[in-house]
Amino acid sequence: MSRVPLAIVLGLAGLAAYIAAAVTLADWAGAAALGGLRWVVQPLYFLAAGLLWVIPMRWLMLWAARK
């Protein structure tokens, strides 16, 4: 099997798992008692969660493009 189709399948499955984990964690953290800091913590969390998926996807793309 070529690396590209495998990387596509792994990437889509990994991205779906990452989204599920990020949403679940955000829901759990939203229910936790953050007090008055909720408006500060929430945007920082979503900024980090919105950018961190790039790291494993970059690795996966570089691996798929390798000969």
PDB file of N, CA, C, O and CB in Angstrom:
ATOM      1  N   MET A   1       0.850  -1.185   0.000  1.00  0.00           N
ATOM      2  CA  MET A   1       0.000   0.000   0.000  1.00  0.00           C
ATOM      3  C   MET A   1       0.894   1.245   0.000  1.00  0.00           C
ATOM      4  O   MET A   1       1.888   1.314   0.722  1.00  0.00           O
ATOM      5  CB  MET A   1      -0.966   0.000   1.234  1.00  0.00           C
ATOM      6  N   SER A   2       0.527   2.195  -0.801  1.00  0.00           N
ATOM      7  CA  SER A   2       1.251   3.447  -0.883  1.00  0.00           C
ATOM      8  C   SER A   2       1.074   4.256   0.408  1.00  0.00           C
ATOM      9  O   SER A   2       0.092   4.089   1.130  1.00  0.00           O
ATOM     10  CB  SER A   2       0.778   4.256  -2.097  1.00  0.00           C
ATOM     11  N   ARG A   3       2.017   5.108   0.673  1.00  0.00           N
ATOM     12  CA  ARG A   3       1.940   5.915   1.893  1.00  0.00           C
ATOM     13  C   ARG A   3       0.835   6.969   1.835  1.00  0.00           C
ATOM     14  O   ARG A   3       0.249   7.306   2.864  1.00  0.00           O
ATOM     15  CB  ARG A   3       3.270   6.592   2.145  1.00  0.00           C
ATOM     16  N   VAL A   4       0.549   7.484   0.664  1.00  0.00           N
ATOM     17  CA  VAL A   4      -0.426   8.570   0.550  1.00  0.00           C
ATOM     18  C   VAL A   4      -1.834   8.136   0.960  1.00  0.00           C
ATOM     19  O   VAL A   4      -2.451   8.816   1.781  1.00  0.00           O
ATOM     20  CB  VAL A   4      -0.450   9.096  -0.874  1.00  0.00           C
ATOM     21  N   PRO A   5      -2.369   7.034   0.425  1.00  0.00           N
ATOM     22  CA  PRO A   5      -3.704   6.627   0.882  1.00  0.00           C
ATOM     23  C   PRO A   5      -3.732   6.289   2.372  1.00  0.00           C
ATOM     24  O   PRO A   5      -4.709   6.583   3.061  1.00  0.00           O
ATOM     25  CB  PRO A   5      -4.184   5.428   0.079  1.00  0.00           C
ATOM     26  N   LEU A   6      -2.667   5.676   2.864  1.00  0.00           N
ATOM     27  CA  LEU A   6      -2.586   5.364   4.292  1.00  0.00           C
ATOM     28  C   LEU A   6      -2.562   6.646   5.116  1.00  0.00           C
ATOM     29  O   LEU A   6      -3.221   6.729   6.153  1.00  0.00           O
ATOM     30  CB  LEU A   6      -1.335   4.513   4.593  1.00  0.00           C
ATOM     31  N   ALA A   7      -1.813   7.639   4.666  1.00  0.00           N
ATOM     32  CA  ALA A   7      -1.748   8.918   5.376  1.00  0.00           C
ATOM     33  C   ALA A   7      -3.101   9.622   5.362  1.00  0.00           C
ATOM     34  O   ALA A   7      -3.469  10.269   6.343  1.00  0.00           O
ATOM     35  CB  ALA A   7      -0.677   9.822   4.752  1.00  0.00           C
ATOM     36  N   ILE A   8      -3.838   9.507   4.276  1.00  0.00           N
ATOM     37  CA  ILE A   8      -5.172  10.120   4.205  1.00  0.00           C
ATOM     38  C   ILE A   8      -6.110   9.482   5.220  1.00  0.00           C
ATOM     39  O   ILE A   8      -6.814  10.176   5.953  1.00  0.00           O
ATOM     40  CB  ILE A   8      -5.758   9.986   2.784  1.00  0.00           C
ATOM     41  N   VAL A   9      -6.110   8.156   5.252  1.00  0.00           N
ATOM     42  CA  VAL A   9      -6.982   7.452   6.200  1.00  0.00           C
ATOM     43  C   VAL A   9      -6.581   7.771   7.635  1.00  0.00           C
ATOM     44  O   VAL A   9      -7.436   8.091   8.460  1.00  0.00           O
ATOM     45  CB  VAL A   9      -6.931   5.930   5.961  1.00  0.00           C
ATOM     46  N   LEU A  10      -5.291   7.686   7.938  1.00  0.00           N
ATOM     47  CA  LEU A  10      -4.814   7.999   9.285  1.00  0.00           C
ATOM     48  C   LEU A  10      -5.066   9.458   9.650  1.00  0.00           C
ATOM     49  O   LEU A  10      -5.424   9.764  10.787  1.00  0.00           O
ATOM     50  CB  LEU A  10      -3.328   7.687   9.400  1.00  0.00           C
ATOM     51  N   GLY A  11      -4.882  10.343   8.697  1.00  0.00           N
ATOM     52  CA  GLY A  11      -5.101  11.762   8.951  1.00  0.00           C
ATOM     53  C   GLY A  11      -6.549  12.080   9.254  1.00  0.00           C
ATOM     54  O   GLY A  11      -6.837  12.832  10.185  1.00  0.00           O
ATOM     55  N   LEU A  12      -7.462  11.521   8.482  1.00  0.00           N
ATOM     56  CA  LEU A  12      -8.888  11.770   8.723  1.00  0.00           C
ATOM     57  C   LEU A  12      -9.347  11.166  10.047  1.00  0.00           C
ATOM     58  O   LEU A  12     -10.096  11.792  10.797  1.00  0.00           O
ATOM     59  CB  LEU A  12      -9.726  11.202   7.575  1.00  0.00           C
ATOM     60  N   ALA A  13      -8.891   9.941  10.329  1.00  0.00           N
ATOM     61  CA  ALA A  13      -9.255   9.299  11.593  1.00  0.00           C
ATOM     62  C   ALA A  13      -8.651  10.059  12.776  1.00  0.00           C
ATOM     63  O   ALA A  13      -9.313  10.269  13.792  1.00  0.00           O
ATOM     64  CB  ALA A  13      -8.787   7.829  11.607  1.00  0.00           C
ATOM     65  N   GLY A  14      -7.407  10.461  12.633  1.00  0.00           N
ATOM     66  CA  GLY A  14      -6.748  11.213  13.701  1.00  0.00           C
ATOM     67  C   GLY A  14      -7.381  12.575  13.923  1.00  0.00           C
ATOM     68  O   GLY A  14      -7.523  13.020  15.062  1.00  0.00           O
ATOM     69  N   LEU A  15      -7.758  13.229  12.852  1.00  0.00           N
ATOM     70  CA  LEU A  15      -8.400  14.537  12.973  1.00  0.00           C
ATOM     71  C   LEU A  15      -9.770  14.418  13.633  1.00  0.00           C
ATOM     72  O   LEU A  15     -10.143  15.260  14.451  1.00  0.00           O
ATOM     73  CB  LEU A  15      -8.535  15.193  11.596  1.00  0.00           C
ATOM     74  N   ALA A  16     -10.513  13.383  13.282  1.00  0.00           N
ATOM     75  CA  ALA A  16     -11.812  13.169  13.926  1.00  0.00           C
ATOM     76  C   ALA A  16     -11.647  12.894  15.420  1.00  0.00           C
ATOM     77  O   ALA A  16     -12.414  13.406  16.236  1.00  0.00           O
ATOM     78  CB  ALA A  16     -12.555  12.003  13.255  1.00  0.00           C
ATOM     79  N   ALA A  17     -10.649  12.087  15.776  1.00  0.00           N
ATOM     80  CA  ALA A  17     -10.390  11.800  17.190  1.00  0.00           C
ATOM     81  C   ALA A  17      -9.934  13.060  17.924  1.00  0.00           C
ATOM     82  O   ALA A  17     -10.327  13.290  19.067  1.00  0.00           O
ATOM     83  CB  ALA A  17      -9.329  10.690  17.332  1.00  0.00           C
ATOM     84  N   TYR A  18      -9.103  13.878  17.267  1.00  0.00           N
ATOM     85  CA  TYR A  18      -8.618  15.117  17.880  1.00  0.00           C
ATOM     86  C   TYR A  18      -9.780  16.083  18.127  1.00  0.00           C
ATOM     87  O   TYR A  18      -9.864  16.696  19.191  1.00  0.00           O
ATOM     88  CB  TYR A  18      -7.547  15.782  16.985  1.00  0.00           C
ATOM     89  N   ILE A  19     -10.661  16.218  17.157  1.00  0.00           N
ATOM     90  CA  ILE A  19     -11.810  17.116  17.311  1.00  0.00           C
ATOM     91  C   ILE A  19     -12.705  16.637  18.446  1.00  0.00           C
ATOM     92  O   ILE A  19     -13.158  17.436  19.266  1.00  0.00           O
ATOM     93  CB  ILE A  19     -12.616  17.205  15.995  1.00  0.00           C
ATOM     94  N   ALA A  20     -12.959  15.335  18.492  1.00  0.00           N
ATOM     95  CA  ALA A  20     -13.790  14.790  19.564  1.00  0.00           C
ATOM     96  C   ALA A  20     -13.162  15.038  20.928  1.00  0.00           C
ATOM     97  O   ALA A  20     -13.857  15.407  21.875  1.00  0.00           O
ATOM     98  CB  ALA A  20     -14.014  13.293  19.356  1.00  0.00           C
ATOM     99  N   ALA A  21     -11.858  14.839  21.031  1.00  0.00           N
ATOM    100  CA  ALA A  21     -11.165  15.066  22.300  1.00  0.00           C
ATOM    101  C   ALA A  21     -11.168  16.549  22.672  1.00  0.00           C
ATOM    102  O   ALA A  21     -11.380  16.891  23.836  1.00  0.00           O
ATOM    103  CB  ALA A  21      -9.723  14.546  22.220  1.00  0.00           C
ATOM    104  N   ALA A  22     -10.939  17.422  21.712  1.00  0.00           N
ATOM    105  CA  ALA A  22     -10.895  18.864  21.992  1.00  0.00           C
ATOM    106  C   ALA A  22     -12.259  19.381  22.435  1.00  0.00           C
ATOM    107  O   ALA A  22     -12.345  20.196  23.353  1.00  0.00           O
ATOM    108  CB  ALA A  22     -10.421  19.637  20.754  1.00  0.00           C
ATOM    109  N   VAL A  23     -13.320  18.914  21.790  1.00  0.00           N
ATOM    110  CA  VAL A  23     -14.671  19.350  22.150  1.00  0.00           C
ATOM    111  C   VAL A  23     -15.061  18.794  23.514  1.00  0.00           C
ATOM    112  O   VAL A  23     -15.661  19.497  24.327  1.00  0.00           O
ATOM    113  CB  VAL A  23     -15.690  18.906  21.080  1.00  0.00           C
ATOM    114  N   THR A  24     -14.721  17.530  23.763  1.00  0.00           N
ATOM    115  CA  THR A  24     -15.027  16.926  25.059  1.00  0.00           C
ATOM    116  C   THR A  24     -14.287  17.645  26.176  1.00  0.00           C
ATOM    117  O   THR A  24     -14.868  17.929  27.223  1.00  0.00           O
ATOM    118  CB  THR A  24     -14.664  15.435  25.060  1.00  0.00           C
ATOM    119  N   LEU A  25     -13.018  17.940  25.963  1.00  0.00           N
ATOM    120  CA  LEU A  25     -12.237  18.656  26.967  1.00  0.00           C
ATOM    121  C   LEU A  25     -12.772  20.068  27.182  1.00  0.00           C
ATOM    122  O   LEU A  25     -12.814  20.547  28.315  1.00  0.00           O
ATOM    123  CB  LEU A  25     -10.767  18.710  26.557  1.00  0.00           C
ATOM    124  N   ALA A  26     -13.177  20.731  26.118  1.00  0.00           N
ATOM    125  CA  ALA A  26     -13.744  22.081  26.248  1.00  0.00           C
ATOM    126  C   ALA A  26     -15.055  22.038  27.021  1.00  0.00           C
ATOM    127  O   ALA A  26     -15.325  22.910  27.847  1.00  0.00           O
ATOM    128  CB  ALA A  26     -13.970  22.715  24.858  1.00  0.00           C
ATOM    129  N   ASP A  27     -15.864  21.022  26.752  1.00  0.00           N
ATOM    130  CA  ASP A  27     -17.125  20.874  27.471  1.00  0.00           C
ATOM    131  C   ASP A  27     -16.878  20.591  28.945  1.00  0.00           C
ATOM    132  O   ASP A  27     -17.555  21.147  29.809  1.00  0.00           O
ATOM    133  CB  ASP A  27     -17.967  19.755  26.854  1.00  0.00           C
ATOM    134  N   TRP A  28     -15.914  19.731  29.231  1.00  0.00           N
ATOM    135  CA  TRP A  28     -15.570  19.400  30.613  1.00  0.00           C
ATOM    136  C   TRP A  28     -15.000  20.627  31.326  1.00  0.00           C
ATOM    137  O   TRP A  28     -15.366  20.902  32.469  1.00  0.00           O
ATOM    138  CB  TRP A  28     -14.557  18.232  30.656  1.00  0.00           C
ATOM    139  N   ALA A  29     -14.116  21.359  30.667  1.00  0.00           N
ATOM    140  CA  ALA A  29     -13.511  22.544  31.281  1.00  0.00           C
ATOM    141  C   ALA A  29     -14.545  23.648  31.458  1.00  0.00           C
ATOM    142  O   ALA A  29     -14.475  24.421  32.413  1.00  0.00           O
ATOM    143  CB  ALA A  29     -12.335  23.053  30.431  1.00  0.00           C
ATOM    144  N   GLY A  30     -15.506  23.725  30.537  1.00  0.00           N
ATOM    145  CA  GLY A  30     -16.562  24.722  30.663  1.00  0.00           C
ATOM    146  C   GLY A  30     -17.456  24.440  31.847  1.00  0.00           C
ATOM    147  O   GLY A  30     -17.977  25.363  32.472  1.00  0.00           O
ATOM    148  N   ALA A  31     -17.638  23.166  32.162  1.00  0.00           N
ATOM    149  CA  ALA A  31     -18.478  22.793  33.300  1.00  0.00           C
ATOM    150  C   ALA A  31     -17.718  22.922  34.612  1.00  0.00           C
ATOM    151  O   ALA A  31     -18.329  23.052  35.673  1.00  0.00           O
ATOM    152  CB  ALA A  31     -18.994  21.366  33.135  1.00  0.00           C
ATOM    153  N   ALA A  32     -16.392  22.888  34.549  1.00  0.00           N
ATOM    154  CA  ALA A  32     -15.587  23.013  35.765  1.00  0.00           C
ATOM    155  C   ALA A  32     -15.668  24.447  36.291  1.00  0.00           C
ATOM    156  O   ALA A  32     -15.969  25.385  35.552  1.00  0.00           O
ATOM    157  CB  ALA A  32     -14.106  22.612  35.492  1.00  0.00           C
ATOM    158  N   ALA A  33     -15.402  24.584  37.538  1.00  0.00           N
ATOM    159  CA  ALA A  33     -15.474  25.904  38.171  1.00  0.00           C
ATOM    160  C   ALA A  33     -14.216  26.701  37.825  1.00  0.00           C
ATOM    161  O   ALA A  33     -13.160  26.506  38.427  1.00  0.00           O
ATOM    162  CB  ALA A  33     -15.635  25.774  39.719  1.00  0.00           C
ATOM    163  N   LEU A  34     -14.340  27.593  36.857  1.00  0.00           N
ATOM    164  CA  LEU A  34     -13.222  28.453  36.493  1.00  0.00           C
ATOM    165  C   LEU A  34     -13.359  29.840  37.116  1.00  0.00           C
ATOM    166  O   LEU A  34     -12.454  30.666  37.000  1.00  0.00           O
ATOM    167  CB  LEU A  34     -13.119  28.569  34.976  1.00  0.00           C
ATOM    168  N   GLY A  35     -14.434  30.085  37.746  1.00  0.00           N
ATOM    169  CA  GLY A  35     -14.635  31.377  38.382  1.00  0.00           C
ATOM    170  C   GLY A  35     -14.690  32.505  37.376  1.00  0.00           C
ATOM    171  O   GLY A  35     -15.264  32.351  36.298  1.00  0.00           O
ATOM    172  N   GLY A  36     -14.102  33.631  37.717  1.00  0.00           N
ATOM    173  CA  GLY A  36     -14.112  34.797  36.845  1.00  0.00           C
ATOM    174  C   GLY A  36     -13.107  34.727  35.716  1.00  0.00           C
ATOM    175  O   GLY A  36     -13.104  35.599  34.847  1.00  0.00           O
ATOM    176  N   LEU A  37     -12.248  33.710  35.702  1.00  0.00           N
ATOM    177  CA  LEU A  37     -11.215  33.604  34.669  1.00  0.00           C
ATOM    178  C   LEU A  37     -11.690  32.876  33.413  1.00  0.00           C
ATOM    179  O   LEU A  37     -10.910  32.672  32.483  1.00  0.00           O
ATOM    180  CB  LEU A  37     -10.010  32.895  35.229  1.00  0.00           C
ATOM    181  N   ARG A  38     -12.940  32.491  33.381  1.00  0.00           N
ATOM    182  CA  ARG A  38     -13.452  31.731  32.248  1.00  0.00           C
ATOM    183  C   ARG A  38     -13.277  32.467  30.924  1.00  0.00           C
ATOM    184  O   ARG A  38     -12.938  31.843  29.919  1.00  0.00           O
ATOM    185  CB  ARG A  38     -14.910  31.411  32.462  1.00  0.00           C
ATOM    186  N   TRP A  39     -13.497  33.756  30.902  1.00  0.00           N
ATOM    187  CA  TRP A  39     -13.391  34.532  29.667  1.00  0.00           C
ATOM    188  C   TRP A  39     -11.950  34.650  29.195  1.00  0.00           C
ATOM    189  O   TRP A  39     -11.713  34.954  28.026  1.00  0.00           O
ATOM    190  CB  TRP A  39     -13.981  35.917  29.866  1.00  0.00           C
ATOM    191  N   VAL A  40     -10.975  34.416  30.080  1.00  0.00           N
ATOM    192  CA  VAL A  40      -9.564  34.449  29.685  1.00  0.00           C
ATOM    193  C   VAL A  40      -9.114  33.062  29.226  1.00  0.00           C
ATOM    194  O   VAL A  40      -8.414  32.926  28.223  1.00  0.00           O
ATOM    195  CB  VAL A  40      -8.676  34.944  30.858  1.00  0.00           C
ATOM    196  N   VAL A  41      -9.519  32.052  29.961  1.00  0.00           N
ATOM    197  CA  VAL A  41      -9.060  30.696  29.689  1.00  0.00           C
ATOM    198  C   VAL A  41      -9.670  30.138  28.408  1.00  0.00           C
ATOM    199  O   VAL A  41      -8.984  29.471  27.633  1.00  0.00           O
ATOM    200  CB  VAL A  41      -9.394  29.788  30.857  1.00  0.00           C
ATOM    201  N   GLN A  42     -10.931  30.402  28.186  1.00  0.00           N
ATOM    202  CA  GLN A  42     -11.621  29.833  27.029  1.00  0.00           C
ATOM    203  C   GLN A  42     -11.002  30.245  25.687  1.00  0.00           C
ATOM    204  O   GLN A  42     -10.751  29.367  24.861  1.00  0.00           O
ATOM    205  CB  GLN A  42     -13.070  30.245  27.058  1.00  0.00           C
ATOM    206  N   PRO A  43     -10.746  31.519  25.429  1.00  0.00           N
ATOM    207  CA  PRO A  43     -10.112  31.865  24.140  1.00  0.00           C
ATOM    208  C   PRO A  43      -8.711  31.283  23.994  1.00  0.00           C
ATOM    209  O   PRO A  43      -8.316  30.893  22.895  1.00  0.00           O
ATOM    210  CB  PRO A  43     -10.044  33.374  23.985  1.00  0.00           C
ATOM    211  N   LEU A  44      -7.957  31.219  25.086  1.00  0.00           N
ATOM    212  CA  LEU A  44      -6.614  30.635  25.016  1.00  0.00           C
ATOM    213  C   LEU A  44      -6.685  29.143  24.691  1.00  0.00           C
ATOM    214  O   LEU A  44      -5.883  28.627  23.913  1.00  0.00           O
ATOM    215  CB  LEU A  44      -5.862  30.852  26.344  1.00  0.00           C
ATOM    216  N   TYR A  45      -7.654  28.461  25.296  1.00  0.00           N
ATOM    217  CA  TYR A  45      -7.826  27.037  25.009  1.00  0.00           C
ATOM    218  C   TYR A  45      -8.176  26.820  23.535  1.00  0.00           C
ATOM    219  O   TYR A  45      -7.572  25.980  22.868  1.00  0.00           O
ATOM    220  CB  TYR A  45      -8.920  26.435  25.912  1.00  0.00           C
ATOM    221  N   PHE A  46      -9.143  27.571  23.034  1.00  0.00           N
ATOM    222  CA  PHE A  46      -9.565  27.373  21.652  1.00  0.00           C
ATOM    223  C   PHE A  46      -8.479  27.791  20.662  1.00  0.00           C
ATOM    224  O   PHE A  46      -8.387  27.220  19.575  1.00  0.00           O
ATOM    225  CB  PHE A  46     -10.843  28.154  21.381  1.00  0.00           C
ATOM    226  N   LEU A  47      -7.668  28.765  21.016  1.00  0.00           N
ATOM    227  CA  LEU A  47      -6.532  29.127  20.165  1.00  0.00           C
ATOM    228  C   LEU A  47      -5.530  27.979  20.102  1.00  0.00           C
ATOM    229  O   LEU A  47      -5.067  27.604  19.024  1.00  0.00           O
ATOM    230  CB  LEU A  47      -5.846  30.407  20.688  1.00  0.00           C
ATOM    231  N   ALA A  48      -5.200  27.427  21.268  1.00  0.00           N
ATOM    232  CA  ALA A  48      -4.251  26.306  21.311  1.00  0.00           C
ATOM    233  C   ALA A  48      -4.836  25.081  20.611  1.00  0.00           C
ATOM    234  O   ALA A  48      -4.155  24.440  19.811  1.00  0.00           O
ATOM    235  CB  ALA A  48      -3.885  25.959  22.774  1.00  0.00           C
ATOM    236  N   ALA A  49      -6.087  24.755  20.907  1.00  0.00           N
ATOM    237  CA  ALA A  49      -6.716  23.578  20.294  1.00  0.00           C
ATOM    238  C   ALA A  49      -6.861  23.744  18.788  1.00  0.00           C
ATOM    239  O   ALA A  49      -6.804  22.766  18.043  1.00  0.00           O
ATOM    240  CB  ALA A  49      -8.086  23.320  20.920  1.00  0.00           C
ATOM    241  N   GLY A  50      -7.045  24.964  18.349  1.00  0.00           N
ATOM    242  CA  GLY A  50      -7.189  25.216  16.923  1.00  0.00           C
ATOM    243  C   GLY A  50      -5.889  25.147  16.152  1.00  0.00           C
ATOM    244  O   GLY A  50      -5.898  25.017  14.928  1.00  0.00           O
ATOM    245  N   LEU A  51      -4.762  25.233  16.858  1.00  0.00           N
ATOM    246  CA  LEU A  51      -3.463  25.213  16.190  1.00  0.00           C
ATOM    247  C   LEU A  51      -2.657  23.936  16.415  1.00  0.00           C
ATOM    248  O   LEU A  51      -1.810  23.598  15.588  1.00  0.00           O
ATOM    249  CB  LEU A  51      -2.661  26.377  16.647  1.00  0.00           C
ATOM    250  N   LEU A  52      -2.897  23.230  17.494  1.00  0.00           N
ATOM    251  CA  LEU A  52      -2.065  22.073  17.839  1.00  0.00           C
ATOM    252  C   LEU A  52      -2.221  20.890  16.881  1.00  0.00           C
ATOM    253  O   LEU A  52      -1.318  20.058  16.788  1.00  0.00           O
ATOM    254  CB  LEU A  52      -2.392  21.621  19.232  1.00  0.00           C
ATOM    255  N   TRP A  53      -3.332  20.800  16.177  1.00  0.00           N
ATOM    256  CA  TRP A  53      -3.523  19.691  15.254  1.00  0.00           C
ATOM    257  C   TRP A  53      -2.529  19.751  14.094  1.00  0.00           C
ATOM    258  O   TRP A  53      -2.296  18.748  13.418  1.00  0.00           O
ATOM    259  CB  TRP A  53      -4.951  19.693  14.721  1.00  0.00           C
ATOM    260  N   VAL A  54      -1.948  20.922  13.867  1.00  0.00           N
ATOM    261  CA  VAL A  54      -1.029  21.107  12.739  1.00  0.00           C
ATOM    262  C   VAL A  54       0.241  20.278  12.921  1.00  0.00           C
ATOM    263  O   VAL A  54       0.802  19.782  11.944  1.00  0.00           O
ATOM    264  CB  VAL A  54      -0.667  22.591  12.581  1.00  0.00           C
ATOM    265  N   ILE A  55       0.694  20.126  14.161  1.00  0.00           N
ATOM    266  CA  ILE A  55       1.963  19.431  14.417  1.00  0.00           C
ATOM    267  C   ILE A  55       1.919  17.975  13.949  1.00  0.00           C
ATOM    268  O   ILE A  55       2.782  17.579  13.165  1.00  0.00           O
ATOM    269  CB  ILE A  55       2.300  19.484  15.910  1.00  0.00           C
ATOM    270  N   PRO A  56       0.948  17.152  14.393  1.00  0.00           N
ATOM    271  CA  PRO A  56       0.943  15.773  13.890  1.00  0.00           C
ATOM    272  C   PRO A  56       0.594  15.672  12.403  1.00  0.00           C
ATOM    273  O   PRO A  56       1.069  14.763  11.722  1.00  0.00           O
ATOM    274  CB  PRO A  56      -0.036  14.945  14.688  1.00  0.00           C
ATOM    275  N   MET A  57      -0.225  16.586  11.895  1.00  0.00           N
ATOM    276  CA  MET A  57      -0.559  16.542  10.471  1.00  0.00           C
ATOM    277  C   MET A  57       0.651  16.872   9.611  1.00  0.00           C
ATOM    278  O   MET A  57       0.824  16.301   8.534  1.00  0.00           O
ATOM    279  CB  MET A  57      -1.701  17.509  10.160  1.00  0.00           C
ATOM    280  N   ARG A  58       1.485  17.789  10.078  1.00  0.00           N
ATOM    281  CA  ARG A  58       2.709  18.123   9.349  1.00  0.00           C
ATOM    282  C   ARG A  58       3.622  16.895   9.274  1.00  0.00           C
ATOM    283  O   ARG A  58       4.169  16.573   8.219  1.00  0.00           O
ATOM    284  CB  ARG A  58       3.446  19.310  10.029  1.00  0.00           C
ATOM    285  N   TRP A  59       3.773  16.221  10.412  1.00  0.00           N
ATOM    286  CA  TRP A  59       4.593  15.020  10.445  1.00  0.00           C
ATOM    287  C   TRP A  59       4.035  13.965   9.491  1.00  0.00           C
ATOM    288  O   TRP A  59       4.786  13.322   8.757  1.00  0.00           O
ATOM    289  CB  TRP A  59       4.672  14.463  11.876  1.00  0.00           C
ATOM    290  N   LEU A  60       2.723  13.793   9.508  1.00  0.00           N
ATOM    291  CA  LEU A  60       2.090  12.795   8.653  1.00  0.00           C
ATOM    292  C   LEU A  60       2.281  13.129   7.171  1.00  0.00           C
ATOM    293  O   LEU A  60       2.546  12.238   6.365  1.00  0.00           O
ATOM    294  CB  LEU A  60       0.598  12.688   8.981  1.00  0.00           C
ATOM    295  N   MET A  61       2.149  14.396   6.814  1.00  0.00           N
ATOM    296  CA  MET A  61       2.336  14.807   5.420  1.00  0.00           C
ATOM    297  C   MET A  61       3.778  14.619   4.969  1.00  0.00           C
ATOM    298  O   MET A  61       4.026  14.181   3.846  1.00  0.00           O
ATOM    299  CB  MET A  61       1.923  16.265   5.237  1.00  0.00           C
ATOM    300  N   LEU A  62       4.727  14.947   5.838  1.00  0.00           N
ATOM    301  CA  LEU A  62       6.129  14.756   5.489  1.00  0.00           C
ATOM    302  C   LEU A  62       6.450  13.264   5.344  1.00  0.00           C
ATOM    303  O   LEU A  62       7.214  12.875   4.461  1.00  0.00           O
ATOM    304  CB  LEU A  62       7.039  15.402   6.552  1.00  0.00           C
ATOM    305  N   TRP A  63       5.872  12.443   6.202  1.00  0.00           N
ATOM    306  CA  TRP A  63       6.082  11.002   6.112  1.00  0.00           C
ATOM    307  C   TRP A  63       5.497  10.457   4.815  1.00  0.00           C
ATOM    308  O   TRP A  63       6.120   9.621   4.161  1.00  0.00           O
ATOM    309  CB  TRP A  63       5.457  10.288   7.320  1.00  0.00           C
ATOM    310  N   ALA A  64       4.311  10.918   4.436  1.00  0.00           N
ATOM    311  CA  ALA A  64       3.660  10.434   3.218  1.00  0.00           C
ATOM    312  C   ALA A  64       4.421  10.864   1.970  1.00  0.00           C
ATOM    313  O   ALA A  64       4.422  10.149   0.968  1.00  0.00           O
ATOM    314  CB  ALA A  64       2.222  10.941   3.150  1.00  0.00           C
ATOM    315  N   ALA A  65       5.060  12.011   2.020  1.00  0.00           N
ATOM    316  CA  ALA A  65       5.770  12.513   0.840  1.00  0.00           C
ATOM    317  C   ALA A  65       7.167  11.917   0.683  1.00  0.00           C
ATOM    318  O   ALA A  65       7.786  12.053  -0.372  1.00  0.00           O
ATOM    319  CB  ALA A  65       5.874  14.017   0.908  1.00  0.00           C
ATOM    320  N   ARG A  66       7.659  11.264   1.719  1.00  0.00           N
ATOM    321  CA  ARG A  66       8.986  10.660   1.658  1.00  0.00           C
ATOM    322  C   ARG A  66       8.994   9.491   0.689  1.00  0.00           C
ATOM    323  O   ARG A  66       8.002   8.773   0.568  1.00  0.00           O
ATOM    324  CB  ARG A  66       9.435  10.199   3.047  1.00  0.00           C
ATOM    325  N   LYS A  67      10.089   9.302   0.010  1.00  0.00           N
ATOM    326  CA  LYS A  67      10.198   8.198  -0.953  1.00  0.00           C
ATOM    327  C   LYS A  67      10.850   6.990  -0.308  1.00  0.00           C
ATOM    328  O   LYS A  67      11.027   5.962  -0.961  1.00  0.00           O
ATOM    329  CB  LYS A  67      11.000   8.631  -2.192  1.00  0.00           C
TER     330      LYS A  67
END
